């Protein structure tokens, strides 16, 4: 009986480790794809290090808005962004047109920017999470 319990606990532990490694691998792959998407769609306005242009294009680097408004950030990428917003204490009032990205691409670029330039997150954005975000 004792051996069965030990084997069950051991196998549950291995399953948890495997799932954690699998998610970490998926997260890393998502961020790598997101880096490519960022270079294709975002770098022109938000610049290579995510610093943006003060008062014109908000920064993504160490962005309080991005980290505190994940759903709104997903919505902005998915449907475009218009109207005033405050990022790191600076007001912005510009327009970002919808980029035409698929839900998986939006998740990938979110995972990239949420883990770059001083931003940190441990929770991976998924395509399913992006699919749940609708227009305002």
C-alpha positions, 0 to 999 in steps of 0.5 A: 500500500505504501509503495502504491501511494509513493508511486502515485505521488511520484507520478503526479509530481512528474506530470506537474513538472512535465506540464510546467515544462511544456507550458514554459516551452510554449511560452518561449515559443510564443514570445519568439513568434511575437518578436517577429510580429513586433518587428513586422507591425509595431516597431515603426511606432513603438521603436526597437526597444519599446520606448515609443515617442513621447506624446505621440506613440506610448511606450511599451517598455516598463508601461504601467498601462500595458501591465495594468490594463491587459484586456484593454491592451489586447483590445487595442491590438485587436480592434485598434486604439483611439482616444486619450490614454495616460501611460507612465504619467504622460497623456497620449491621444492618437490613433492606432489602426487595427493590425488585422492579426489573428488571435494567436498572433495577438497572444504571441505579440502580447507575450513578447511585449509583456516580457520585454524591456523591463516588463514582467509577467508569469502568466501567458496570454492565450489565443482563447483569452484574446478570442474572449475580448470583444470591441467596446 
